[in-house]
Amino acid sequence: MKDTILFGDCRKTISTITEPVKMCVTSPPYYGLRDYGGEENQIGQENSPEEFVDQLVEVFKNVREVLTDDGTLWINIGDSYYNYRPGKGQSYPKQSVSKTKQDLPDKCNKRGNKLQGLKEKDLIGIPWLLAFALRSDGWYLRQDIIWHKPNPMPESVRDRCTKSHEYIFLLSKNRKYYYDNEAIKEPAKDWGTRDRTKGKYHNKGTGLQPHSGLTKSYPTKNKRSVWSVTNKPYRGSHFAVFPPDLIEPCILAGSQKGDIILDPFIGSGTTAMVAKSLGRHYIGCELHESYKDLISDRISQYSINLENFM
């Protein structure tokens, strides 16, 4: 089953996975951002943020069932702002989120009520709603990582800063889990070579002599929790491409060569491409079979045969 794309709703297809998965790295659909068409009950088109989070919790509950005991889950998820426009006359109110100003589903608007607890212009806080819900469902919430975007989408706002970050959450199935710290260490450019012979033991009149062997090089340091990664659009791609440079450190830290990487929202196939480039295997889930050619093209350099798409 490894090196396979499972087409259909991931809430159903994940349960068909029979091989142990070492880690899951994914970027779920934004809440209220886009209707992909042709499917009912799409994730991201729920009536409220709480329902959206509940659906994702169910997805990742299924993911946990196929993970190894030392497996991890890495989730990139963005946030949005809430807008409410009262209806006039017989028309219904319009509710939307600010990413595209696309209205929420009609059945949501027909209730005639604002989403509970949200005010006009509120930041919804979806990343943390999801993180806390997953923690309550049994996942270990290990870290929040900031994805800093040097080239964020422009925003015509004057009462707040332009949003230039998203979150990545690292969660684990159990208290002890696989994490290769050495694989993602950063160059220690600001450390260089530390010469300890120039410290307090080198003062005149102390009678102390410089110790030998106290000059030490620090070529790397532990990776920090703010990752600056530029968005790089892929020609002809799915509208929201998961940047390869964002996925790579997750896979390097969370798996070894030969392991299986799962992405239940694989979209244009970036996770599969990065997994293969790092000597890993992949399993992906995608709702729309229309992305088959796009995914195949994205990872064709790794000799992926369309017969492996199910």
Secondary structure, DSSP 4 states (H G I P E B T S, - for coil): --SEEEES-HHHHGGG--SPEEEEEE-PPPTTS---SS-SS-TT--SSHHHHHHHHHHHHHHHHHHEEEEEEEEEEE---BEEEE---TTPPPEEEETTT-PBPPHHHHTT-SPPTT--TT-B--HHHHHHHHHHHTT-EEEEEEEEE-SSPPP---SSSPPP-EEEEEEEESSSS----TGGGPEE-TTT-EEEGGGSGGG-TTS-PPPPTT-EEE--EEPPPSEEE------TT--SS---HHHHHHHHHHH--TT-EEEETT-TTTHHHHHHHHTT-EEEEEES-GGGHHHHHHHTGGGT--GGGB-
